[in-house]
Amino acid sequence: GRAARGAARRDISAVGAYSLDLDALHQRRSGVLDQVPEPSLSSARRALSSLECPLRLDADAKLRKISEGAFAAFVDRVCGDAEAALSRGLDSDQNLRSPKASSNWDEVVVQHTDEEGNPVDTKFSLPNVPSAHVVDALFASLREYHRSRYVKTNLGNLRSLERELGRTFVRSISKFLDRSSGAVTERGALQLLFDVRFAQDVLAGGEAGPVGSLGSLGLGSAKGSALEARLSQLLDPIDWATYEPYLWKNEVSFYHRCGLLLQDFVSVRRAHENKDAKAKQSSAKSNIMEMAANVPRFNYLPISTPSAFRGADDAASGGGE
């Protein structure tokens, strides 16, 4: 009908934008297909793939350029949304300005001996989970990734998305520190250190270099490392030397616990490969699905069929015989 003719005209105009000689291209393709003994789709594809046609190569290059431009626009939008959400979350998070520990923090007990050899317990609290706005921003970006299905077929695109998102997290927190004018407390600095390291580890696929381990404790970019150094300067040096190893262990533990929900990001490049590390039992509210306002849907359920259902299916099939 009229709609079909209009669509055909649009297709012709779109093809014409590439300045291709369609007659010459069709003649070359027809000549190859005529030589195929069995006109099957697979054999035709093999024949066309071996065709050294400058026009085809030119078309591929132009289509690739268009695709890269479209994906760059997609990344800009996702990162813009993430930066706006992070900015709102940081500005409204009163825990970053409070001298008191959040309810999501865990108590750490360090046993040592005093000068007389008597056992002494030193207790302090540290973050055990990232801030809710960090988790929400990661999940929102992951939902956009799922919506743009074409991204899944291109690992390079996903690496680019992770790289730009990682920079967005670092830039957002840096800007927050610039405008907070010293309002961030030591407790807030510890929470932000956890947030920066967690975001950099989840988005490690955007960075080049070898895979990290529990020994290296994170992979962040140079700017991420600089931001961590800036935050650590807000702490007493002796206190930071005491807190640091326990804070990073908490971050690694949470990284492993939420790896399934963030699988698409984490699978590109794992910051910590020690999957057998036993997760620390926490009294804090550390369920990532309870923290986030919206959780992305599973692409698949990583569980087998329950034995009870299998037994019921077997009984039903047996009864029908």
HELIX and SHEET records of a PDB file:
HELIX    1   1 ARG A    2  GLY A   16  1                                  15    
HELIX    2   2 LEU A   22  ASP A   34  1                                  13    
HELIX    3   3 LEU A   41  SER A   49  1                                   9    
HELIX    4   4 PRO A   54  SER A   92  1                                  39    
HELIX    5   5 GLN A   94  ARG A   97  5                                   4    
HELIX    6   6 ALA A  132  ARG A  147  1                                  16    
HELIX    7   7 ARG A  149  THR A  153  5                                   5    
HELIX    8   8 LEU A  155  SER A  180  1                                  26    
HELIX    9   9 GLU A  186  VAL A  202  1                                  17    
HELIX   10  10 ALA A  204  GLY A  206  5                                   3    
HELIX   11  11 ALA A  222  SER A  232  1                                  11    
HELIX   12  12 PRO A  237  ARG A  257  1                                  21    
HELIX   13  13 GLN A  263  VAL A  266  1                                   4    
HELIX   14  14 ILE A  288  MET A  291  1                                   4    
HELIX   15  15 SER A  307  GLY A  319  1                                  13    
SHEET    1   A 2 TRP A 105  THR A 113  0                                        
SHEET    2   A 2 PRO A 119  PRO A 127 -1                                        
END                                                                             
